[in-house]
Amino acid sequence: MNKAELVSAVASTSGLTKIQAEKAITSTIEAISSELQGGGSLTLVNFGTFSVGSRLARVGKNPKTGESINIAAKKVAKFKPGKSLSESVNVVEVKKAVKGKK
């Protein structure tokens, strides 16, 4: 699903127009980005937590030449899914055994 499809889905389920839905989605993304840029985290209960992690500087290798290169330390955005989201993604059908004749 891309952003346009997300806008259509939000508009159809919420009763908003596509323009209103796009503004709401854009505002949400901007708010999450702003919080992460400030080094904070954002938790949406039953959905997950957005946070900022850090990667240490390290030495890597150029795959073409095999030459060692220095990779700088950097901050990365992280997402940890909540319990409800994890469970909804990992739904397992349980078939009940039927007793009796086949």
ChimeraX commands (.cxc) that place a marker at each C-alpha (Angstrom):
marker #1 position 0.00,0.00,0.00 radius 0.5
marker #1 position 1.33,3.43,-0.87 radius 0.5
marker #1 position 0.32,6.84,0.49 radius 0.5
marker #1 position -2.45,7.41,-2.08 radius 0.5
marker #1 position -4.00,4.04,-1.25 radius 0.5
marker #1 position -3.72,4.81,2.47 radius 0.5
marker #1 position -5.48,8.15,1.93 radius 0.5
marker #1 position -8.30,6.40,0.07 radius 0.5
marker #1 position -8.65,3.75,2.79 radius 0.5
marker #1 position -8.73,6.35,5.58 radius 0.5
marker #1 position -11.23,8.48,3.67 radius 0.5
marker #1 position -13.57,5.56,3.04 radius 0.5
marker #1 position -13.50,4.24,6.63 radius 0.5
marker #1 position -13.61,7.57,8.46 radius 0.5
marker #1 position -16.11,9.54,6.41 radius 0.5
marker #1 position -13.51,12.21,5.62 radius 0.5
marker #1 position -12.88,13.54,2.15 radius 0.5
marker #1 position -9.65,12.46,0.47 radius 0.5
marker #1 position -8.24,15.97,0.97 radius 0.5
marker #1 position -9.03,15.89,4.70 radius 0.5
marker #1 position -7.63,12.37,5.02 radius 0.5
marker #1 position -4.41,13.36,3.27 radius 0.5
marker #1 position -4.00,16.38,5.59 radius 0.5
marker #1 position -4.56,14.14,8.62 radius 0.5
marker #1 position -2.02,11.56,7.44 radius 0.5
marker #1 position 0.55,14.23,6.51 radius 0.5
marker #1 position 0.11,15.91,9.90 radius 0.5
marker #1 position 0.53,12.59,11.70 radius 0.5
marker #1 position 3.73,11.79,9.80 radius 0.5
marker #1 position 5.09,15.29,10.50 radius 0.5
marker #1 position 4.30,14.99,14.23 radius 0.5
marker #1 position 6.05,11.61,14.46 radius 0.5
marker #1 position 9.06,12.92,12.51 radius 0.5
marker #1 position 9.28,16.03,14.68 radius 0.5
marker #1 position 9.24,13.98,17.89 radius 0.5
marker #1 position 11.96,11.65,16.60 radius 0.5
marker #1 position 14.11,14.55,15.38 radius 0.5
marker #1 position 14.05,15.88,18.94 radius 0.5
marker #1 position 15.33,12.53,20.19 radius 0.5
marker #1 position 12.00,11.50,21.72 radius 0.5
marker #1 position 9.76,8.53,21.20 radius 0.5
marker #1 position 6.08,8.13,20.42 radius 0.5
marker #1 position 3.90,5.29,21.69 radius 0.5
marker #1 position 0.56,4.42,20.13 radius 0.5
marker #1 position -1.05,1.93,22.50 radius 0.5
marker #1 position -1.93,-1.37,20.79 radius 0.5
marker #1 position -0.02,-0.28,17.67 radius 0.5
marker #1 position 3.63,0.27,18.59 radius 0.5
marker #1 position 6.43,2.60,19.57 radius 0.5
marker #1 position 8.54,4.80,17.32 radius 0.5
marker #1 position 11.94,5.69,18.78 radius 0.5
marker #1 position 15.45,6.77,17.88 radius 0.5
marker #1 position 18.38,4.38,18.14 radius 0.5
marker #1 position 22.03,4.92,17.45 radius 0.5
marker #1 position 24.54,2.95,15.46 radius 0.5
marker #1 position 28.18,3.10,16.42 radius 0.5
marker #1 position 30.90,3.99,13.94 radius 0.5
marker #1 position 32.40,0.90,12.38 radius 0.5
marker #1 position 34.75,-0.32,9.68 radius 0.5
marker #1 position 33.19,-1.86,6.58 radius 0.5
marker #1 position 34.48,-3.16,3.28 radius 0.5
marker #1 position 33.86,-1.94,-0.23 radius 0.5
marker #1 position 32.37,-5.03,-1.91 radius 0.5
marker #1 position 34.00,-4.24,-5.28 radius 0.5
marker #1 position 37.54,-3.60,-4.12 radius 0.5
marker #1 position 37.65,-5.19,-0.67 radius 0.5
marker #1 position 39.10,-1.91,0.63 radius 0.5
marker #1 position 38.28,-1.01,4.24 radius 0.5
marker #1 position 36.13,2.07,4.71 radius 0.5
marker #1 position 35.04,3.95,7.80 radius 0.5
marker #1 position 31.28,4.10,8.33 radius 0.5
marker #1 position 30.23,7.03,10.51 radius 0.5
marker #1 position 28.00,6.72,13.56 radius 0.5
marker #1 position 24.40,7.73,12.97 radius 0.5
marker #1 position 20.94,7.83,14.47 radius 0.5
marker #1 position 18.24,5.56,13.06 radius 0.5
marker #1 position 14.47,5.49,13.40 radius 0.5
marker #1 position 13.15,2.32,15.05 radius 0.5
marker #1 position 9.68,0.83,15.37 radius 0.5
marker #1 position 8.65,-1.81,17.87 radius 0.5
marker #1 position 5.20,-3.26,17.17 radius 0.5
marker #1 position 2.72,-3.45,20.03 radius 0.5
marker #1 position 1.15,-6.68,21.24 radius 0.5
marker #1 position -2.15,-6.20,19.38 radius 0.5
marker #1 position -0.41,-5.42,16.08 radius 0.5
marker #1 position 1.92,-8.39,16.44 radius 0.5
marker #1 position -0.97,-10.70,17.23 radius 0.5
marker #1 position -3.07,-9.46,14.30 radius 0.5
marker #1 position -0.19,-10.07,11.89 radius 0.5
marker #1 position 0.47,-13.55,13.25 radius 0.5
marker #1 position -3.08,-14.91,13.30 radius 0.5
marker #1 position -3.02,-18.69,13.17 radius 0.5
marker #1 position -6.11,-20.58,12.13 radius 0.5
marker #1 position -6.95,-23.30,14.56 radius 0.5
marker #1 position -9.05,-26.00,13.04 radius 0.5
marker #1 position -11.18,-27.91,15.46 radius 0.5
marker #1 position -11.13,-31.64,15.18 radius 0.5
marker #1 position -14.52,-33.01,14.33 radius 0.5
marker #1 position -15.40,-36.17,16.13 radius 0.5
marker #1 position -17.59,-38.77,14.49 radius 0.5
marker #1 position -17.93,-40.25,11.03 radius 0.5
marker #1 position -16.02,-38.88,8.09 radius 0.5
marker link #1:1,2 radius 0.2
marker link #1:2,3 radius 0.2
marker link #1:3,4 radius 0.2
marker link #1:4,5 radius 0.2
marker link #1:5,6 radius 0.2
marker link #1:6,7 radius 0.2
marker link #1:7,8 radius 0.2
marker link #1:8,9 radius 0.2
marker link #1:9,10 radius 0.2
marker link #1:10,11 radius 0.2
marker link #1:11,12 radius 0.2
marker link #1:12,13 radius 0.2
marker link #1:13,14 radius 0.2
marker link #1:14,15 radius 0.2
marker link #1:15,16 radius 0.2
marker link #1:16,17 radius 0.2
marker link #1:17,18 radius 0.2
marker link #1:18,19 radius 0.2
marker link #1:19,20 radius 0.2
marker link #1:20,21 radius 0.2
marker link #1:21,22 radius 0.2
marker link #1:22,23 radius 0.2
marker link #1:23,24 radius 0.2
marker link #1:24,25 radius 0.2
marker link #1:25,26 radius 0.2
marker link #1:26,27 radius 0.2
marker link #1:27,28 radius 0.2
marker link #1:28,29 radius 0.2
marker link #1:29,30 radius 0.2
marker link #1:30,31 radius 0.2
marker link #1:31,32 radius 0.2
marker link #1:32,33 radius 0.2
marker link #1:33,34 radius 0.2
marker link #1:34,35 radius 0.2
marker link #1:35,36 radius 0.2
marker link #1:36,37 radius 0.2
marker link #1:37,38 radius 0.2
marker link #1:38,39 radius 0.2
marker link #1:39,40 radius 0.2
marker link #1:40,41 radius 0.2
marker link #1:41,42 radius 0.2
marker link #1:42,43 radius 0.2
marker link #1:43,44 radius 0.2
marker link #1:44,45 radius 0.2
marker link #1:45,46 radius 0.2
marker link #1:46,47 radius 0.2
marker link #1:47,48 radius 0.2
marker link #1:48,49 radius 0.2
marker link #1:49,50 radius 0.2
marker link #1:50,51 radius 0.2
marker link #1:51,52 radius 0.2
marker link #1:52,53 radius 0.2
marker link #1:53,54 radius 0.2
marker link #1:54,55 radius 0.2
marker link #1:55,56 radius 0.2
marker link #1:56,57 radius 0.2
marker link #1:57,58 radius 0.2
marker link #1:58,59 radius 0.2
marker link #1:59,60 radius 0.2
marker link #1:60,61 radius 0.2
marker link #1:61,62 radius 0.2
marker link #1:62,63 radius 0.2
marker link #1:63,64 radius 0.2
marker link #1:64,65 radius 0.2
marker link #1:65,66 radius 0.2
marker link #1:66,67 radius 0.2
marker link #1:67,68 radius 0.2
marker link #1:68,69 radius 0.2
marker link #1:69,70 radius 0.2
marker link #1:70,71 radius 0.2
marker link #1:71,72 radius 0.2
marker link #1:72,73 radius 0.2
marker link #1:73,74 radius 0.2
marker link #1:74,75 radius 0.2
marker link #1:75,76 radius 0.2
marker link #1:76,77 radius 0.2
marker link #1:77,78 radius 0.2
marker link #1:78,79 radius 0.2
marker link #1:79,80 radius 0.2
marker link #1:80,81 radius 0.2
marker link #1:81,82 radius 0.2
marker link #1:82,83 radius 0.2
marker link #1:83,84 radius 0.2
marker link #1:84,85 radius 0.2
marker link #1:85,86 radius 0.2
marker link #1:86,87 radius 0.2
marker link #1:87,88 radius 0.2
marker link #1:88,89 radius 0.2
marker link #1:89,90 radius 0.2
marker link #1:90,91 radius 0.2
marker link #1:91,92 radius 0.2
marker link #1:92,93 radius 0.2
marker link #1:93,94 radius 0.2
marker link #1:94,95 radius 0.2
marker link #1:95,96 radius 0.2
marker link #1:96,97 radius 0.2
marker link #1:97,98 radius 0.2
marker link #1:98,99 radius 0.2
marker link #1:99,100 radius 0.2
marker link #1:100,101 radius 0.2
marker link #1:101,102 radius 0.2
view
